[in-house]
Amino acid sequence: MNSFIGKLTVALAAVSLATTAHAQDYPKRPISMIVPFAAGGTSDVIARVVAEEMSKSLGQPIVIENVAGAGGSTALARAARAEADGYTIAIGNAGTSAATYTIYPKLPFTPQSFVPIAVVAKTFGIVALRKDFPAKDLQEFIAFAKKNPGKVNLGHAGVGSSNYLICKSFVQAAGIEVQLVGYRGAAPALTDAIGGQIDGVCDSAASVSQAIDDKLVRGLVVGSTVRLATLPNLPTSAEAGLPDFEAQGWNGLFAPKGTPPAIVAKLNAAAKSAVESEAVKTRFRDLSTVAPDANEHASEVLGQLVTRDVEKYRKLLEEKK
């Protein structure tokens, strides 16, 4: 028996040493970052900005891989199946990493299928309309929607996406009935709103601000407590008369379950360095996006956000079913 315990101890020690050695020389090749949506949307833009700076710290490129479909769950299923070696990570948000468990209850993964790495951005939700929509402000829009139940349509980045949650929060707060139209990402939804194929979009400021500024679509309201510096004329939900509409979200990085803690720590440090860099801060300001505060860098903070939002969106999505 003692001989067996001795051999087991030696074997475990050997595994520990091998894991430590692996973590010390990590990364030795490019890292893949899975983005759960088409190129051009909020998650994609944030991923590319952060990945570029993280690459500088890690000494290896981070290659963006867009995997659209099922509101992000197709991508995260792929990420959950990946080798837990630090060479495949994913960016998620409150939709793909929290609300999805209520929307798709039979997913092949759970929150425990991932190891949180770090919060990398805080985002703000906006509702914007095609430029020729007859309503000129939020109250006129709500009145129009109530007179025409089910006839107004708003696009989003797919059921389960953070944009879908912006739509759901907005519609419930306003007490209106509209058609929610899902796309394979925020960019194609915005393209159709610009072209007039749909009445508007629920989107993050990061991907819709430029279109509003260029007057391609018309901003209706931002679900924030303060106005955005990049869109100073866009009223907050409280100013527009709908204080219950709150749409402040987050983006975070995740690794497959079993990824060694030392590798997660390296990725966390690289993410922290990235979001604290002037390059990312400047780009985020242009995107009406905010970097996490100093006390929000720990991987545990992202884990807490997921736990909180799984319950938060379960309540939101089960209401009035």
N, C-alpha and C positions, 0 to 999 in steps of 0.2 A: 504493500500500500504506500509506504513512504517513498519507494522507488518511483511509483506512478506519479505521486504528487511532485516529486523532484523533476521528473521529465516534463510534466505539465507546466511547471513553473518556468523551466528553461525554454519551452516552446512559446509560452506567452511573452517571455522577455524578448525572444527573437523576433516575434511579430511586432512588439512595441518598438524595438530598435529599427526594424525595417520601415515601419510607418513614420517614425521620427526622421529617418534618413530621407524618405520620400518627400516629406513636408519641407525639409531643409533645402532641397534642390528644386522645389516647385516654384514656378512652372518652368518646364523644359521645352514646351512647345505651345503653339497658339491655343487660346481658350475660346470656346464657343458660348456666346450669350444668346439664348433663345428669347425672342420677342413674340408674345402671343397674338400679334396683329400684323396687318399689312404695313409696308413702309409708309412713312409720312405722318402717322398718327402720334399722339402724345407719348405713349410708351416707347415707340420707336425713336422719336427725337431725343427723349431723355436718355434712353439706352445708349445711343450713339455718342452723345455729349460726354456722358460719364465713362463709357468704355474707352474712349480716346485718352482720357486722363489717367484712368486706371492702368492702361497699358504701359504708360511711362514708369509707374512705380513697380510694376511686375516684370518689366523687361521682356514682355512677350505681347504680341497683338491679341486683341479680343475681337473675334469675328462675329458680327451680328447675323443671326439666322432668323428670318421672319417666318413664323409658322402660324398662319391664320386659320380660324375655324372654331365653331362652337363656343364663341365668347371667350376664347383663350384656353379652354380645357383641352383641346387637341395638343397645344404646345406643352402644357404642363404635364399631360400624360407622358409625353415624350421625355420631358426633363426628369420625371420621377423614375423612368426606366433606365436612365443613363448611368454609366459607371460613376460611383461615388469617389472620384479621384481629383475633383476640382477642375476638370477640363470641360465640364458642361455646367453652366449656371443659367438661371432664367431671371427675367425681370417680371414682377407681378404687381398688382394693385389690389385695391379693396374688392374689385369685381372678380378678377381671376383667382384671387387667393383667399377670399372670404365668402362673398355672396354666392359664388358658384356652387357651394355645397348645399345650398337650399334650392337653387335653380336646377341643378343636375344631381339629384340625390344618389345616383348609382355610378358615380365616377370611379375609375380604377385607381384613384389616389385619395388621400386624406391630408389634412394639415400636417399630420405627423410624417408624411412622405417626404417632407422637405426640412432642411436646416436653414433657418434665417441667417442671412449674412449681414445686411445693413439696410436701413432706410436711406434712399438717395435723393428723394425729392418730395415736396409737398405741393399739391396742385389745387386749382380752383375751377369749379364747374361753371359753365356759361350756357345759356340758352340763346341761340341766335336764329334769326328768320331770314328767308329769302328777301332780297332788297325791295321787292314790290308787294310784300304782304300788306294787306289793308290796315292792320292794327299798327298804331304809331308808338304805343308804350305797353307796359305789362298789363295794366288794368283794361285797356282796349282789347288786348289779346285774349285775356281771360273771358271778357264779355263775348267776344266773337266765338270762342271755343264753346262756351255754354249755349249759345244760340245755334251752333252747328255741331252737336255732339258726334264724335267719331269721324268727322270730315277733315279735321286738321291732322297732318302727319308730320312727325318729328323723327329724324334719323339718328342712329347711334351706332356704335362699333360692334354690335352683336350682343345677344342676350348673355348676361354674365359679365360684360365689360363695365368699367367704371362709368362710361358714358351712358350706358343703360341705367345705371343706378341714379345718375343725375336726372335722367328722364323720369324715372319712377318717383324720385323725391319731389321733383317739380310738379308733376301731374297730381300727386296726392296732396301736396300743400295747396295747390290752386283749386282742387276739387273739380277738375275737368276731365272729360273723356276724349282722348285723342288716339290716333293710330301710331304705334311705335314701330318704326321700320328698321330692321337690323341689317347691317352691312358687315363685310369682312375686315373692317377697320374704320378708323375715324376719317381718314383721307377720302375714301370713296363716298362716304356719307356727305362730307362737306362739299365735294365736287357736285353732287346732285342738288344740294341746297343752292349753290352758286348758279347752277344751270336752271333752277326753278322746277326740277322734277319732284322735289319735296318742299314742304313749307318751311322747314327749319331743322336745326340740329341741336342735340345736347352734346356738349363737347368740353374738353379742357381748354383753359386759356392758352396753354402751350401750343395747341394746334389750330385754334380758331382766331386768335388775336390779330394775326396779320391780315386775314381775310376781312375782318371787321374794319381794321385800320385802312385797308384799301377800298372799303365800301363795296366789297363783293357780296357781303351779307350784312345784316343789321343786328347788332347786339341788342338783346332784350333785357337781360338781367344777369348778374354774377351772384352765385350762391355763397357770398363771403360777407364778413362783418365789416370789411374795409374796401374801399375802391382800389382798383389795380392801377399802379403807376403807368403801365403801358396803355390802359384804356380809362383815362380819368373821367370821361363823360358817361361811362356805363354805370348805372345805379346798382347799389347792393340790393339784396332781396328786401331788407328792412326799409330802405329808402323807397323802393318801388311798391311797398305795401303788401309784401308777402314774407314776413319775417320767419315763417316756419320752413322756408326753403333754404336748406343748408347743404352745400356741396363742396366741401374741402376734403381732398383725398390725399393719397400717398402712393409712391412707387418704391418698391424694395427689391433687393436681390436675394435669390434663394439657390441653394445647392441640394442635390439629392440626399436623402437620409443616408447616414453612414459616412459622409465626407469627413475626413479626419479633422478634429478641432484645430490643429495647427494650421491646416490649409484654410479653414474658414477664417481663422484669425488673420492670415495674410491677405485674404480677399477683403476682409473688413477694413484692415488698415489701408489698403489701396483705395477702397471706396471712400473712406474718410478723407484721405489725402486729396482725392479727386474733387469731392463736393466742397472742400475748403479752398480749392485753388481759385485764383482770380479768373482764370479762363472759364471755368464752369459757372461761377457766380455771375459773371458778365453775361454769359449765354442764357442762364436761367432768368435774369432780369428781362432780357429781350423776349423770353417765352412766358412772362408772367408766372413763373414758377419759383419756388423758394427752396433753398437747401435746408436740410434738417439742422436744428439747433445743436450746440455742442453736447448737450445731455441726451441727444437722440441717436448718437452714433452706434451705441452698443447693439450687438445682434439681438440681445434679449428684448430690446424695445420693439423691434419688428415683430418678434414672436408675440408680444403683448398686443400689438395692433391687430394682428390676425385673429387672436382669440376674441378681442373686443368686437371686431367687425363681423365675425361669423355670426355672433348673436344679434348684433345691431341690424344686419341686413336680413337675417331670418325673420325678425319681427316686421321689417318693412315689406318684404316680399310676400309674407303670408297674410298681411292685412288686406281685407276686402277681397280675398280670393273667391 
